[in-house]
Amino acid sequence: MRTLTAGDVMNPQVKTVRADLTVSELASFLAENQISGAPVVDRDGRMVGVVSLMDLAENEASRRVTRDTEPDFYLHGWEDKMDPAEVRKLRVVDDDLLAGDIMTPTVYTVPAPTAVAEVARTMVAGRVHRLLVTRDDRVVGIVTTMDLLKLLSRDGP
């Protein structure tokens, strides 16, 4: 039996956002595409980071939560439970704030031949919900936690 790889389970249609997208445009893009995050590209199309619903929430929380409160305590894990209608309700006051300002400036990648078990371990170790899949140093797809859950649900009883 052949081991499944990142290339087998990836989505080859990677939706990206520009770093100069406003956070309100970003929230609309994520909701319209029913995704919880996306790689961020600069004006030349180079990957410079990843932005997610968590980044939007943490940005919003940092303006409203007092220093005595730990934002992660209240926010951890909620992004997996939100539906697009709830995302549309998010309001961002600073319309001049950009995706590049709130993104995580690290892009996690795995080569296409990476075994799915290693993909999962990488996601857990990095505490990330998406990995870009590469072949010959080019991005050819994306694997998300939802892709891995779909795979697990097919193997179940």
C-alpha positions, 0 to 999 in steps of 0.5 A, a space after each residue: 500500500 502506497 503512503 499518501 503524500 502532501 501532493 496527494 491531499 493538497 488543494 492545487 488552487 492556492 488563494 493568496 492575498 496581497 500584503 497591501 489589502 486592507 483588513 476589511 477587504 481581507 475579512 471580506 475575501 476570507 468570508 467570500 471564499 469560505 476560508 480561514 486564512 491565506 498566504 500573503 504575497 508582495 507586489 512582485 508575487 513573492 510569498 511574505 507571510 500568512 494571514 488568518 482569521 486568528 490574526 484578524 481576531 488578535 488584532 481586534 482583541 489587542 485594541 480591546 483587551 486590557 493588559 491583565 487579560 490574556 487574549 489567547 485564553 479567549 480566542 484559541 480555537 474559535 476560528 475553526 468554529 466560525 461560519 462565513 456569516 459570523 466572519 462578515 460581522 467582524 468590524 475593523 476600525 482602522 481601515 488603513 491597517 493592511 494584511 501585511 501589518 497583521 500577517 504572520 511573517 513565516 510561511 511553512 512549506 513541505 515538499 509534495 512527496 512528504 508523507 501525510 503523517 509528517 505533514 500533520 506533525 509539522 502542523 502540530 509542531 508549528 501550531 499552524 492550520 495550513 502548509 504550502 506544498 512545493 515542488 522544485 521550489 515552486 508552490 504547487 498547492 496547500 494542505 489545511 487542517 480541513 484537508 487532513 480531517 476529510 482524509 481521516 473521515 474517509 478512513 473511519 467506520 
